[in-house]
Amino acid sequence: VQLQASGGGLVQPGGSLRLSCAASGSITRINVMGWYRQAPGKQRELVALIITGGVTNYADSVKGRFTISRDNAKNTAYLQMTSLKPEDTAIYYCNAVITIDVPKSYWGQGTLVTVSS
């Protein structure tokens, strides 16, 4: 199983970006897909996740600004980020809990989001 993250970049404060995370491989079921981020000098933190059935959960710091969604046919999750702030600057990592024979957590490579004027 591989997770391919994309969509990071440089954006001005108040701007928007959309991250994508595509899962590939011998996947039986994707239980959870989510995004985490790690800013310089800080621990990795949960940003948002989406569970099978569409239930979502967000960090308080991004509620109302970020939206996570999922295309089950494409095994892809998206993170639409709006009203970006400099404190959103971080490496964003995609994570998925995927069942092949048993559920297991997988990580994609990080994608850098920089919010700066």
N, C-alpha and C positions, 0 to 999 in steps of 0.2 A: 504494500500500500504506500502511495506517495501523496503528499499534499503539496500543491503548488500555489503559493501566494503571489499576488501581483496587485499593482495599483498604487503603490506608494509614490511619494514625490514631495516636491516643495510647493507649498501653498501659502498665500497670505492669510493673516488673521481674518476670520469671518468667511473664509472660503470653504469649499467642499472638495471631498475626494471620495472615491468608491474603491474599496478593497475587494478582491475576489480570492476565494480559496477553492481550488478544484481538487477533489479526491479521485484517485485512480487506482486500479488494481483489482484483485479478486475480492470484491466487497459484497458481503451478504446483506449487511444492514448498517446504516449510519445512525447511531443513537443520538449523538450530540455533536454539534459543530459550534465552534466559538472562536473568539479573538481575545488574545491577551496582549499586553504591551509592557515594554521595559524601557524606562527613561534612564539616561546616564546617572549612575550612582544610586539607582533605586531598584527595588525588587520587582520582579514580574508580577503584574496584576491582571485580574480578569477585567475585560472591557464589556463583552456581551457574549451571550450564548443562546442557541436555539435548539430546542429538544424536538424529537419526532412528535409531530402533531402541531407544531408551531408555537409552543410555549417559549417565551423569551425571558431573559433576565439581563439587566444592565447594571453596570457600576453607577453609583449615584452621580458621579462626576460627568457622565455622558448622557444621562437620561434627558430626553427631549431634544437631543442634538444628533445622536447616532441611532441608526436603525439597522438591525440585523435581519437578514432574510435568507431563504434557502430555496434552491431549485432542485428538487429531489430527482428529477429526470437527468439532470446534469451532474449530480453529486457535488454541487457547488454551493457555497455560502458566500454572501455578500455583506459588507459592512459599509453602509452609506453614512458618511460623516459630514455634517454641516456645522455652520457656525464655529469653525475650528479656532482653537485658542493656542497660544504658544505653549501652554502646559500640556497640550496633546502631543507634542513632539516626543517621539519614541520609536523604537523598533516594534512593529506589530507582528505578532506570531499567530498563525492559524493552528487550531487544535481540533481534533475530532476523536470521538470515541466510536470505534468501528468494530462490528462483529464480523469475523471471518468464521472461526469456530467458537471463539470466546471473545467477549468485549475487550478491547485494548485501546489505549490512548496513543495517538500519533500526533507528531508535530511537523509543521511545515517550516520552511526557512523563513526568516524574518524579512519584512519589507519596511523600509525606513519612511516614516512620515515626519516631515519638518514643516512646522508652522512658524513662519517668520516674514517680517516685512523687509 
